[in-house]
Amino acid sequence: MTVRLFAATGLCLSLTALASAQELLPNTALASAAAETAPAVVTTAPTTVAPAVRESAAPVVQDPRTAEYLIGAEDLLDIQVWKNPELSRLVPVRPDGKVSLPLVNDIQAAGLTPSELRQKVTEKLQDYVPNPEVAVMVREVHSVKVAVVGAVKLPGRYEIKTPATVLEMLAMAQGLTEFADKNHITVMRQNGTSTQRIPFNYRKVAEGSDQDNFFVKPGDIIVVP
């Protein structure tokens, strides 16, 4: 009797385990199928592209020795109004490029030629003076400054009074040092919000290539590595 009871109990336990396994089987198969059909998610690290540094060839510009002078900041101007000494002034150009005159108040001067500024002052004075005769003269030039930095004997910021080439600016800085890299001299020139990098080949110029010995412009920075 006891043997039959144990056998019946074992049979019940086996049937219970089998039912539980059958209930779990569909769920397991469904999870496996979902894993197989789910799209794979691939994560890639963001890539950073470094900005390209572009160098420009030597600029081809009008010879500044023949171009009309452009007024710049810190220049000293003598503005004369004929027969009106009270309106005449010896004025410096402010850092913002303007000058202050009686009746005219502030007027833009930087970037203009003396003739263009004379015309503007004349137009402004016509409301107060009949047929004004105006003369504009540049008494002192202080706006043309070029910096030479790096492997030169006397680095610094130079104020020049006449047009100069890159080679002349290097001469003003007392020449290159013993360890200067003559093949990688660069002239940095500001164009609005961007900076132009112009290579200067010292060896070619020293060998007689005048085409590469271009003129500097106000604000240029000559970098000698």
C-alpha positions in Angstrom: 0.0 0.0 0.0 2.8 2.4 0.9 4.6 1.6 -2.4 1.5 2.5 -4.4 1.2 5.8 -2.5 4.8 6.8 -3.3 4.3 5.9 -6.9 1.1 7.9 -7.2 2.8 10.9 -5.6 5.8 10.7 -8.0 3.5 10.5 -11.0 1.7 13.7 -9.9 4.9 15.6 -9.4 6.1 14.5 -12.9 2.8 15.7 -14.5 3.1 19.1 -12.7 6.7 19.6 -13.9 5.7 18.7 -17.4 2.8 21.2 -17.4 5.1 24.0 -16.1 7.6 23.3 -18.9 4.9 23.4 -21.5 3.7 26.8 -20.2 7.3 28.3 -20.3 8.1 26.9 -23.7 6.0 29.4 -25.8 7.3 32.4 -23.9 10.9 31.3 -24.3 10.4 30.7 -28.1 8.7 34.1 -28.4 11.6 35.9 -26.7 14.1 34.1 -28.9 12.2 35.1 -32.0 12.0 38.7 -30.9 15.7 38.8 -30.3 16.3 37.5 -33.8 14.0 40.0 -35.5 15.0 43.1 -33.5 17.2 45.5 -35.5 20.7 45.8 -34.3 21.7 49.2 -32.8 25.2 50.2 -33.8 26.8 53.1 -31.8 29.6 55.0 -33.4 31.8 57.6 -31.8 31.4 61.1 -33.3 34.3 62.0 -35.6 35.9 65.4 -35.4 37.3 66.9 -38.6 40.1 69.3 -38.0 39.8 72.6 -40.0 42.1 72.8 -43.0 44.8 75.4 -42.9 45.0 77.0 -46.3 48.0 78.9 -47.5 47.7 81.5 -50.2 50.2 82.3 -52.9 52.0 85.6 -52.9 49.3 88.3 -53.6 49.4 90.2 -56.9 48.4 93.7 -55.9 48.9 97.2 -57.2 52.4 98.6 -56.5 51.8 100.7 -53.3 54.5 103.1 -54.5 52.2 104.3 -57.3 48.8 103.9 -55.4 47.2 106.9 -53.7 47.7 106.9 -49.9 44.9 105.7 -47.7 44.4 107.4 -44.4 44.7 105.2 -41.3 44.2 105.3 -37.6 46.8 107.4 -35.7 47.6 109.5 -38.8 47.8 113.2 -38.2 45.7 115.3 -40.6 45.8 119.0 -41.3 42.3 120.0 -42.5 42.1 123.7 -43.6 39.0 125.6 -44.6 39.9 128.7 -46.6 39.1 132.0 -44.9 37.6 130.0 -42.0 40.5 129.5 -39.5 38.0 128.6 -36.7 36.9 125.6 -38.8 40.5 124.5 -39.6 42.1 121.8 -37.4 45.2 119.7 -37.0 43.5 116.4 -35.9 44.6 112.8 -35.3 42.6 109.9 -36.7 41.1 108.0 -33.8 41.3 104.2 -33.4 37.8 104.0 -34.7 39.0 105.7 -37.9 37.1 109.0 -37.4 38.1 112.6 -36.9 36.2 115.4 -35.1 35.7 118.8 -36.8 33.6 121.9 -35.9 30.1 121.8 -37.4 30.9 118.5 -39.1 31.3 116.6 -35.8 32.6 113.0 -36.4 33.4 111.9 -39.9 35.0 108.7 -41.2 38.6 109.2 -42.4 40.4 105.9 -42.3 40.2 104.0 -45.5 39.8 107.1 -47.6 42.3 109.0 -49.7 42.9 112.7 -48.8 40.9 113.7 -51.9 38.0 111.6 -50.8 38.0 113.0 -47.3 38.2 116.5 -48.7 35.1 115.9 -50.8 33.2 114.5 -47.7 34.1 117.5 -45.5 33.2 119.9 -48.3 29.7 118.3 -48.6 29.2 118.5 -44.9 30.2 122.1 -44.6 27.9 123.3 -47.5 25.0 123.5 -45.1 26.9 126.1 -43.0 29.5 127.8 -45.3 28.8 129.1 -48.8 31.2 127.4 -51.4 33.6 126.0 -48.8 37.2 125.5 -50.0 38.7 122.6 -48.1 42.3 121.1 -48.1 43.3 117.9 -46.5 47.0 117.2 -45.9 48.6 114.2 -44.1 51.1 115.7 -41.8 52.3 112.5 -40.1 52.0 108.8 -41.0 51.5 106.5 -38.0 49.0 103.9 -39.3 51.4 101.6 -41.2 52.7 99.1 -38.7 54.1 95.6 -39.4 55.2 93.1 -36.8 58.1 90.7 -37.2 58.2 87.8 -34.7 60.1 84.6 -34.2 63.7 83.7 -35.1 64.9 87.3 -36.0 67.6 89.2 -34.1 65.3 92.2 -33.2 61.6 91.1 -33.2 59.1 93.8 -32.7 56.4 96.0 -34.2 57.7 98.4 -36.8 56.2 101.7 -38.0 57.1 102.3 -41.6 56.8 105.5 -43.6 57.3 104.2 -47.1 56.2 101.0 -48.9 58.3 98.0 -47.9 58.7 94.4 -49.0 58.9 91.3 -46.7 62.7 91.2 -47.2 63.0 94.8 -46.2 61.0 94.2 -43.0 63.3 91.2 -42.2 66.3 93.6 -42.7 64.7 96.1 -40.3 64.5 93.2 -37.7 68.3 92.8 -38.1 68.0 89.6 -40.2 67.4 86.0 -39.3 69.0 84.1 -36.4 71.3 81.1 -36.9 68.5 78.6 -36.3 65.7 80.3 -38.4 63.8 78.1 -40.8 64.2 80.0 -44.1 61.8 77.8 -46.0 58.7 78.2 -43.8 58.4 81.9 -43.2 54.8 83.0 -43.2 53.0 86.4 -43.5 49.7 86.5 -41.6 47.3 89.0 -43.1 43.9 89.9 -41.6 41.0 89.9 -44.2 37.9 90.9 -42.3 37.2 88.1 -39.9 39.5 85.6 -41.4 43.3 85.4 -41.5 45.2 84.7 -44.7 48.5 82.8 -44.4 51.0 83.7 -47.2 54.2 81.7 -47.5 57.4 83.5 -48.1 60.4 81.6 -49.6 63.5 83.4 -48.3 65.9 81.2 -50.3 64.1 82.0 -53.6 64.2 85.7 -52.9 67.8 85.5 -51.9 68.6 83.8 -55.2 67.0 86.7 -57.1 63.3 85.9 -57.4 61.7 89.3 -57.1 58.2 87.9 -57.8 58.1 86.3 -54.3 59.3 89.4 -52.5 55.9 91.1 -52.2 55.0 94.3 -50.4 53.6 94.1 -46.9 50.3 95.8 -45.8 49.4 97.6 -42.6 48.7 95.0 -39.8 50.8 92.2 -41.4 52.6 89.8 -39.1 55.7 88.1 -40.4 56.4 84.9 -38.5 59.8 83.3 -38.7 59.9 79.8 -37.2 
